[in-house]
Amino acid sequence: PAVRRLFPLVAAASHRSALAEADTVIARGLARIESVLATGTSHALADEPGLADCGLTAVLAWLMPLTRVLSLEAAPGARLIAVAEALATHPQTAEECADYRARVEGWIASKTGS
């Protein structure tokens, strides 16, 4: 929900108070996710992608470009970034990740004119 609240702000990144609130909520959520990710595995909870990875794929596909476009300070931790990279290169998920990310970037470009 915190990420979805950012969607209307992409076209008009002048909503500083809404951005600041979302940034705080997202930072807390990312810290929570980072704290429950398994260590020593290539994906969220195991060495192969699982159900938890499905949600992370979609959230990160939106969060990474929105963080950049809206100049948010919230950022995924090292463990979450490693999971995202593993999903982007895994044979079972790479194609879907690339397609979804391209669609997200296209949507953002249509809202920002870039």
C-alpha positions as CSV (number, residue, x, y, z in Angstrom):
1,P,0.0,0.0,0.0
2,A,2.8,2.5,0.7
3,V,4.3,2.0,-2.7
4,R,0.9,2.3,-4.4
5,R,0.4,5.7,-2.7
6,L,3.3,6.9,-4.7
7,F,1.8,6.3,-8.1
8,P,-0.2,9.6,-8.3
9,L,2.9,11.5,-7.2
10,V,5.0,10.5,-10.1
11,A,3.5,13.0,-12.5
12,A,3.8,15.8,-10.0
13,A,6.7,15.2,-7.6
14,S,6.0,18.4,-5.8
15,H,3.9,16.7,-3.1
16,R,6.8,16.9,-0.6
17,S,4.7,16.1,2.6
18,A,3.1,13.1,1.0
19,L,6.5,11.9,-0.3
20,A,8.1,12.3,3.1
21,E,5.4,10.3,4.8
22,A,5.6,7.6,2.2
23,D,9.3,7.5,2.4
24,T,9.2,6.9,6.2
25,V,6.6,4.1,5.8
26,I,8.5,2.5,3.0
27,A,11.8,2.6,5.0
28,R,10.2,0.9,7.9
29,G,8.7,-1.8,5.7
30,L,12.0,-2.4,3.9
31,A,13.8,-2.8,7.3
32,R,11.1,-5.3,8.4
33,I,11.5,-7.3,5.1
34,E,15.3,-7.2,5.4
35,S,15.1,-8.5,9.0
36,V,13.1,-11.6,8.0
37,L,15.0,-12.6,4.9
38,A,17.0,-15.8,5.2
39,T,20.7,-15.5,5.3
40,G,22.9,-17.8,3.3
41,T,20.3,-18.4,0.6
42,S,20.1,-16.9,-2.9
43,H,16.3,-16.1,-2.6
44,A,14.0,-14.8,0.1
45,L,13.7,-18.0,2.1
46,A,15.6,-20.7,0.1
47,D,18.0,-21.4,-2.7
48,E,15.2,-21.6,-5.3
49,P,12.5,-19.0,-5.9
50,G,9.3,-19.4,-3.8
51,L,6.1,-17.7,-3.0
52,A,7.7,-15.0,-1.0
53,D,9.9,-14.1,-4.0
54,C,6.8,-13.5,-6.1
55,G,5.7,-10.5,-4.0
56,L,9.2,-9.2,-3.7
57,T,9.6,-9.2,-7.5
58,A,6.6,-7.0,-8.0
59,V,7.3,-4.6,-5.1
60,L,10.9,-4.1,-6.1
61,A,10.0,-3.6,-9.8
62,W,8.0,-0.5,-8.6
63,L,10.1,0.6,-5.7
64,M,13.5,0.8,-7.3
65,P,12.4,3.2,-10.2
66,L,10.0,5.2,-7.9
67,T,12.8,5.7,-5.4
68,R,14.9,7.2,-8.2
69,V,12.2,9.3,-9.8
70,L,10.8,10.7,-6.6
71,S,14.2,11.1,-4.9
72,L,13.2,9.0,-1.9
73,E,15.7,8.1,0.8
74,A,14.2,4.7,1.5
75,A,16.2,2.0,-0.1
76,P,16.4,-1.8,0.0
77,G,19.1,-3.3,2.1
78,A,21.9,-5.5,0.8
79,R,20.1,-8.7,1.4
80,L,16.9,-7.5,-0.5
81,I,19.0,-6.3,-3.4
82,A,20.7,-9.7,-3.6
83,V,17.3,-11.4,-3.7
84,A,16.2,-9.0,-6.5
85,E,19.3,-9.7,-8.5
86,A,18.9,-13.5,-8.0
87,L,15.3,-13.3,-9.3
88,A,16.4,-11.1,-12.3
89,T,18.8,-13.8,-13.4
90,H,17.1,-17.0,-12.4
91,P,15.9,-19.1,-15.5
92,Q,12.4,-19.4,-14.0
93,T,11.9,-15.7,-13.3
94,A,14.3,-13.7,-15.5
95,E,12.0,-13.2,-18.5
96,E,9.0,-12.1,-16.3
97,C,11.2,-9.8,-14.2
98,A,12.6,-8.1,-17.3
99,D,9.1,-7.7,-18.9
100,Y,7.5,-6.4,-15.8
101,R,10.4,-3.9,-15.1
102,A,10.1,-2.6,-18.7
103,R,6.4,-2.1,-18.3
104,V,6.9,-0.2,-15.0
105,E,9.6,2.0,-16.6
106,G,7.3,2.7,-19.5
107,W,4.5,3.7,-17.2
108,I,6.8,6.0,-15.2
109,A,8.1,7.6,-18.5
110,S,4.5,8.2,-19.6
111,K,3.8,10.1,-16.4
112,T,7.0,12.0,-16.2
113,G,7.6,12.7,-19.9
114,S,11.0,11.2,-19.8
